[in-house]
Amino acid sequence: MSRAKNNVIYIGYVLSSVALLLFSYTQVDLNLTLSRVSMLQGAEKAFQHIGYFERPLATSFYVGIVVMLFTVYYVLLTGTKKGSISSAMIWRVIFVVTALLVLSYPAAFSYDFFNYMFTAKTVLVYHQNPYVVTPLQFAGLDPWTNFMRWTHLTTAYTPLWIGLSLLPYVLGFGYFILVMFAMKCMVAGFYLLACWAITRVATSIDGKKQAHVLALFALNPLILIESLVSGHNDIVLVAFALLSVGMYVQKDMLKAWFFLACSIAAKFMTISMIPVYLFRRGRQYMLGAMFFGLLIVLVRREFLPWYWVWILPFVALNFEKVKLVRFAALVSFGLVLSYAPYTYFGEYSKVEQLWKTWIIWGSVFLGAFSFLLPTGGSSHRPRTY
């Protein structure tokens, strides 16, 4: 039975990943042609037709994929919680999902990825300071600006991230499609690094729950979409943070501070963990610090789905808090589903924003309400640090 369940989970992730991969190409910008090969161009236009001119159908596909992903995620977690699914099985799924989703179109849900690419191009090709010039200044000169967003703004990324983004541009020889996939491979590499790092920390908490912790984080559909599809650089922050926590657990504070500094240098969010390190507190305080940092951001900005990437690894490290895990999963579902209104309306209109807001905050309130429900959890308490 266990082997049959494993096969169902494996097939479920493969099928849903293939479906997500194919769906991503329905969102290719109409101003962008990915290939010069006529047959591939025909396929691209067919996918674009669904995404742009059959929006109710595209939305139905997307919602179906989301439901499929979270269903198989739930089945997976029930197995890892009971100890019937091994870490080896989880890694098998992680590798196949990574191999599939790294091939997806990165701007299906956010155009930030193209800004990563253009920032590297600004430095290496135009020899300009991306903190001073905007992509809009290259309009008419560079065709990439035709399918980018936020071209009127200078870069918001840290020097460390800009430095990291230069390597994929060099490896791609400046060709758009090669740079795009080189950048995606780099982000996927950080995703795999984060997966490895969290298993090391999980072993220090409770070795028997390593598979459960890894599954909670690595195969959450929001993590997969924001890291492997959209390619957001938040996973870089997470990877360095988890490396830091691993050193913190081993009481190697010099390395812990070094990796925390790298995490902050990648994206400032983990600066909220400094007090936790100074006062030598445990993982519950780390989670609290990250929640506090998120709340500070939300005071000034809307709740964007990839912000939840900051929180999920620390939820996974507090896996024994069943109500918290349930809350995080429900919020993840709402955030992933919040892309559906844009898929349906095709623009950031007031109606789209209203639907998006209701979906996101509805999931938050539903998750908060779930704290009132019983858990049925065990009394087993893992080690703390």
Buried (B, 14 or more C-beta within 10 A) or exposed (E): EEEEBBEBBBEBBBEBBBBBBBBBBBBBBEEBBBEEEEEEEEBBEEBBEBBBEEBEEBBBBBBEBBBBBBEBBEBBBEBBBEEBBBBEBBBBBBEBBBEBBBBBBBBBBBBBBBBBBBBBBBBEEBEBEBEEBBBEBBBEEBEBBEBBBBBEEBBEBBEBBBEBBBEBBEBBEEEBEBBBBBBBBBBBBBBBBBBBBBBBBBBBBBEEBBBBBBBBBBBBBBBBBBBBBBBBBBBBBBBBBBBBBBBBBBEBBEBBBBBBBBBBBBBEBBBBBBEBBEEEBBBBBBBBBBBEBBEEBEEEEEBBBBBBBBBBBBBBBBBBBBBBBBBBBBBBBBBBBBBBBBBBBBEEEEEBBEBBBEBBBBBBEBBEEBEEEEEEEEEEEBEEB
